[in-house]
Amino acid sequence: MVFLSGIQANQLRIYDNPMNNRAIDLFILVDETTSRLTPVQFGQIKITVKNIVTDLQPGSSTPYFGVYFYGSTSSVDTVVPFGSNSATTVSKNVDLKQYTATQLNPSSLSAALDSVNAACHTSCREKISRVTVIFTSSPDLAAEARIRQLEDNFGMTVIIVGIGSGITTSVLQKLASHPTDEYGLPF
């Protein structure tokens, strides 16, 4: 229940969202490691992703979205290729994503960040805010160098949302952009 109440959208927040009617390049990475994520939590994350993209596109805004799932299959699953600018398309594609049992040699957060790096290198827009939001049940400190590279090369802000009781704030804050107390969030 903590996960549901912490993540579920407040129906009035769209009016307070400072990003509404502004351009943003948004990458969403979802850790779908099934050893730590239940089907219910997986469904809640999908709802959260759909709420994020819907709230960021209330009419005249011009967000670009990319949604990537990692940690279950051996390669990063590009659910929505970066550059999609339709919240409806993103929602539809996220709805189609199925809960998958973790296979041997699953993809990592580092591999997902490499996908973001490649997509931003070819398709990020000039002078547009760039944000990566990571939902994870097992933050990987090995990805810290890639996160700092995204910050340095693209001006990327990285927000990391830790899911589950085993998440420590100090690990999230080590991976998050500064100010880390605002961008490293445990639920």
C-alpha positions, 0 to 999 in steps of 0.5 A: 500500500505504501507504493500505491499511495506514494506513487499514485497521481494526485488528480489536481497536480496538473495545474501545479506542474511547472513543466506544463506547456513547456518542451522537455526531452523525457526518458523513463527507465523501468527496472522490471527485475521480477525477483524484486517486483510483483505483478501488482507493482509492475502494473502500478509503475505502468499506471505511473508512467502513463500519468507522467506522460499524460500530465506533461502533455496537456495541450500545447506542450511539446514533450518528447518521450522515450520509455525503456524497460530493463532487468528482465530480458537480456536486452533493454526493451524499447517500449517507446522509442525516444522522439514520440510526442504523443501521450496517447501513443506512449500510454498505448505502448506501455499498456501492451508491455507484459510482466516478464519473468527474469531470464539469465543475464538480464540487462542492467541499468547501465545498458538502459542508460547507454540506450538513453545516451545513444538516443539523446546523442542523435535526437535530443533537441537543442536548448530543451530540458532533458530529464531521465526518471528511473524507477528501480527496486535495485539501484546499481551503483555501477551506473553512477559513471554513466549517469554523470556522463549524461549530466556532463554531455547533455545537461541531463537531470536524473531522478531516481525513484527507489521502490520497495523496503530494501531501498536506502536513500543514501544509494539513491542519492549517490545516483541522482542528480543534484540536489540529491535530496530532491532527485533521489526518492524512496517509496 
